[in-house]
Amino acid sequence: MGFFRKIKNILVQKEAKVLIENFLSLSTLQLVNMVLPLITLPYVIRVLGFSNYGMVVLAAALVAYFMPIADYSFKITATRDVSVSRNSVKKLSLIYSKVMSLKLLFVIISTLLISLIVVLYPPFYDEKVVFFLSILLLFGHSLFPEWFFQGIEKMKYIAFLNFGIKLFFTISVFVFITKAEDYWVYPLLQGIGFIVAGLAGQYMLIKKYKLKFYFLKRKYLLDAIKDNFPIFVNQFFPTLYNNTNTFLLGIFTTVSLVGIYDAIKKVVDVCVMLVSIISRVFFPFLNRKRDSFGKFNTMMLSIGLILSVLPLFFSKVIFWYLNVDHEYAFTVLCLLSLSIFGYTLYTIYGLNYFIVQRKDKLVMNNTIISSLLAFGLAFPLIFYFDIIGAAINLLIARFLMGGYLWYKWQFHEKH
């Protein structure tokens, strides 16, 4: 009861209604994003095998390196801008024009770079169909205006749009993937789903919110690139260790181990996603009500601890469901589960404290150093300990990123 009283004390009645609605909407969205693929995962693994599934994961990991480039931190900066300009259609239109102009530029650059990597690296070129189809994820991700709906605190629209698309994807997997050779269909279906959701979101912005697109001066766009750079770095560098784990597993070991690692990580990521949901729901609120951080901090620490041990209680069910029978599977699950708390520390003190306080460069520097250390450790850890090394590296990276920010808050900001 005390835990729920703490949550209640954070909010007044009007704010509580908005936050609860946003939490339910965003949690529905993210749970759909996580749970529907988990429904298809055992079927996909059984039909494709861990080897072909691992190749799909490897292609998606390459594209994931470029997701933060295409987003260029707008999920945070544009959300922050929209949250304080929500009553002006003119200002919102300028934000929209800035975001979409730069997203288009970075998507084009990213597509060219991905294509070059695939063409020049023979193992990727041998699977070029899967890699090129995975680029569709980048286009769909860039089109979807999640930043806008989060900024105006109307996350229910995100949930509605995504539910239909994800449901279509889930059904399509069972219909169109029937044999091992169909593994190229998986990124195609994913890409189509993201693009349709993105186009529907764009339609809502233009029709419902009356936003207009303006061709902006180059200086305005260059200033936006400069201003967003610290948070962009903060968003980009974690991909160095996240995706490098996957790549090095594929290079030093086998794509089958990539598939096993990804399958276990997908389950743990449900808990990570729940932490992210709560964090993102409170982000616009804490930008307006900074004095509520203390109670938010206590609530999030409690949630992080609970979620860090939750997957371990269901380990037998998880391995049965995924059909995983690897000698180090439980060790990997333990390490990945513990990393949830490190991620929680990062969301509390990085996004919802220091970035709210506009100390973007502090968070950026912490992210750069932590990510580079984890990136460097990935090579020896995965080379000598393969799948366990990948899990250890993720654990170290998340605690490096979150632990320092906690230390900075505890001993330099709190008092």
N, C-alpha and C positions, 0 to 999 in steps of 0.2 A: 504493500500500500504506500510506503514511504517513497518508493521509486516513482509511482504514478503521480504522487503529490508534487514531486520535483518538476515533472513535466508540466503539470497544471500551473504551477507557480510561474513558469516562464512566460505564460501567455495570458493576455486578457481575452475576454470573450470573443470580440470581433477578430482579433489576430488568430485566435485558436481555430476559428472556423475556416479561415483562409489556409492556414498551415495544415490542418487536418485534411482538407480537401486536396491540397497539393500533394501531401504525403500519400494519400490513397491513390491519386491519379498517377503520380510518378512511380510509386511502388507497383501499381498494376502494370504500367509500361515496362518497367525493368524486370518484373517477375515474368511477364509474357516473353520478354527478350531472352530470359535465362531458362525458364521452365519449358517453353515449347521446344527449343532445341534439345533440352534434356529428354523430352519425350521421344524425340526421333533418334537420339544418340545411340541407344542400344541396337536399334534396327539398322542404322547406318553402319555401325561397327561390324555387325554380323554380316551384312550384305557386302560391304566394301572390303572389310578386313582392316586391321590396324595399319597396314602398310599404305593402302590407298587413302585411307582417312588421314594418315599422317602427312601425305603429300598435299592434300587439301589444306590442312592446318599450316603447313610450311608456306604455301602460296599466300594464305591469308596473313601470315606473320610478316611477309615481305611488304604487303600493302599496308599493314598496320604501322610500319615505320613512317609512312607518309600521311597517315590520318592526322596527326598533330600539325603537320605542315599545312595541309589543306584547311584545317580548322583555324590555325594561327591564333589560338587562345580565345577565340570569340565566344566559346562556351562560357567563359568567365567574364571577359571584358565587355562583350556585347550584352550579356545578361545584366551586368552591373550598370551599363549605360541605359539600357531599356528600363530598368527598375526605377531610375530617377527621371526618366523622360516620358513616362507612359501616358501622360495627359496631352502630349503634343504630337499630332499626326505628322507635322512637318519635321520635327526632330527625329521621330521614329523612322520616317522615310529616308532621312539622311543616314541614319545608322544602318538601315537595311541596305541602302545603296553601297555604302562603304564595305559592309560585310560581304555582300554577294560579289562585288567587283574583285575584291582581294581573294575570295575563295575561288573564283573562276581562274584567276591568274595562277594561284598555287596548285590547283588541280591539273592545269595544263602542264606546268613544270614537273609535277610529281608523276604524271602519266608518262612523260618523255623519259624521265629517269628510270622508272620501273621497266619500261620497254627496253631501254639500253642494257640494264642489268640482266634481264632475261635473255636477250640476244647474245650477250657476251659471255655468259656463264653456261657452258654446255649442259650440266645436269638440269638447270632450270629450262633451258631451251628445249630439251627432250620432252618436257611437260608444259610446253608453251601455252597450250589451250587452257589448262587449269590456271596458269598464272595470269594470262590476259583476261580471262573471264573474271578473275578476282578483282580486277581494277574497277569493275562495275560497283563494288562496295564503296570505293572511294567517291564515285560520282553521287551515289545515293546518300551517303553520309554527309556530303557537302551541301546537298540540296535541302535536307531536312532542317527547318528553322527551330530546332529545339531551344536555342538561345533566346529566341523571341518569346515563346510561350512561357519559358521559365522566368524571364524578366518581368512579364506582366502578371506572373503568378497564376497562370491558367493552364496548369499542367494536364488537365483533363483532356485537352485537345490532342496532346502528344499521345496520351493513352489510347484514345479512340482511334486515331489514325494508325497507330502501330498494331493494335490488336487484330484488326482485319487483315493487315498485310502478313503478320506473323502466322496467323491461322491459315492463310492461303499457302504460305511456305511449308508449314507442317504437313498439311494435306498433300501438297505437291510432292514432298519427299517420298511419301508412301506410294504415290501413283507413278512417279517417273524414275525413281531409283530402284531398280529390281535386280541388278546384277553388278558384279565387281567393276565391270568396264564403264559403268555409269557415273564414276566418281567426278567427272567433269561437269555433270549436271548440277551437283551441289552448289558450287560457286555461282553458276548461272541463275539458279532459283533464288539464292540469297541476294544477288545483285539486283534482279528484277524487283524483288520485294522492297529493297531500300529505295530504289529509284521511284517506284510508284508512291511510296509514303512521302518521299521528298517533294514530288510534284503536287501531291494533295496538300501538303503543308504550305507550299508556295501559293497555291490557289486561295487558301484561306487568308493569307496575309494580304493579298491584293483585293479580294472580294469582301471579306468581313471587316478587315481593319483599314481598308482604303489606303494601303501603303503604295507609294509610287517609287519607281526606279529613276534615279538621276545619274547622268554621266558626270562624275566628279573630276575636279582638277587633279592633275598628277601630284602636285605638292600636298594636297589634302590626304591622298592615299599614302604617299611616302611618310608623312607625319604619323599616320595611323600605324604603319609598319614599325616605325621607330618606337612609338608609345607602347605598342603591344609586345615588343620584343622580350622584355623580362619575363612576362608570364608565358609567352610562347616557349621560351627556353625551359621554363618550369614544367610545361606540359610535354615537351619533346623528349627531354633527356631520359625520363623513365622508360621510354621505348627501347633505349639502348640495352637495358638488362632484361626487360620483359621479353622482347622479341629475340634477343641474342641467345637467351636460353633455348628457345625453340630451334633457332638456326644451328647452333652448335651441337645440339642433340642429333639433328639430322646429318650434320657433317661428320662428327666424331663417332656416332653410333649408327642407328638405323632409323628410318622413318616410322617403324613400328613403335619404337620407344617414344618418338614424338607423339604418336597417337595416344599411347597410354598416359603419358604425362599430361597431355591436353585434356583427356577425358576426366582425370582426377581433378585437375585444376578448374575445370568447368563447374564441378560440384562445389568446390570451395569458393569459387567466384560468386556463387549465389549469396553467400554471407558478405563478401566484399561489396557486392552490389547493394545490399541492404544498408550497409554503412554509408555508401555513396549517396543513396536515395535520401536518407535523413539529412546528411550533410548538405546536399544541394537544395533541399526544401528549405532549410534554415538560412542558407546563404543570403538570399534577398532580405529576409527578415532581420538578420544580424547587421546588414548594412544600414538598416533604419533604426535598429534597437541594440546598439552596441553594449549597453549595460546589462543585457541578458546573457552575455557570454559565460559567466560563472556557472549558472544553472545548466546551460547547454553543455558545458564541459563535463560536469558531473554525470549528466545523463548519457553522453556519448561514451565515456570511459566504461560505464556499467554495461552498455550495449556491446562494446568492443570485446570485453572480457567474456561475456556470455557466448557471443558468436565464435570466439576463438577456440572454444572447446566443443561446441555443438557438433561439428562433423565427426568427431572422434566417437561420440556415442552411437552414431549410425554407420560406422565403418563397414560392418558386415553387410548391411543393406546396400550401401554404396557399391561395394565391390561385386556383390551379386548382380545388382542392376546393370552395371557397366560390363559385366563378364570379364573383369580384370583378375588375373591370377598370376601376379608377378611377385617375386620373393620380397621386394622392397616396397611394395605398394603401400603398406601401412605406415612405414617410415616417411614416405613422400607425403602421405596425407597429414601426418603429424606436423611436419615442417611447414607445409602450405597453410595449415590451420592456424599455427602460431603466428604466421606472417600477417594474419588478419588484424591483430592488435597493433602491429607496427603501422599498417595502413590507416587504422583508426586514429592513431596519434597524428599522422600527417594531415588527415582531413580536418581534425579539430584545430590544430595550431597553425597549419599552413593556410588552407583555404579560408576557414571561418574565423581566424584571428588576425594573422599578419597581413593577409591580402585584404581583409576588411579594413584593417588599419592603414592600407595603402603602402605597406612595406614590401612591395613586390620584389625588389632587388634582393632582400634578405632571403626570401623563399627561393628565388632563382639561384642564388649562389649555393644555398644548401642543396638544392636539387642537382645542380651541376656536379658538385663534389661527390655527393652520395652516388649518383648515377655512374660517374666515371670510375669510382672505386669498385662498384658492383660489376661494371662492364669489364674491368681488368681482371677481377676475380673469376668471372664466368669461364674464361679459357682454362685455367688449371683445374677448377672445381669440376667442370663437366668432362674434361679430358681424363681425369683420374677417377672420378666418382659417378660418371654419366648421369643417370636420372636423379640420383640423390644429390649430386652436385648442383643440378639445376634448381632443385627445391631449396637447398641451403642458400644458394645465391639470391633467390627471391626473398627469403627470410631476412638475410643480412641487409639487402637493399632497402626493404621497407622499414626496418628498424633504424637504419642509418638516417633515412629521410625524416621519419617521424620523431625519433629519439632526440635529435639535436634541436628540433623546433620546440619540443616539450621542455628541454633543458633551458633554452633561451627564454621561453615564457616563464618557467618556474623561478628562475634566478635573476632575470633582468627586467621582466615586465610585470609580474604578479604583484610585486611590492612597489 
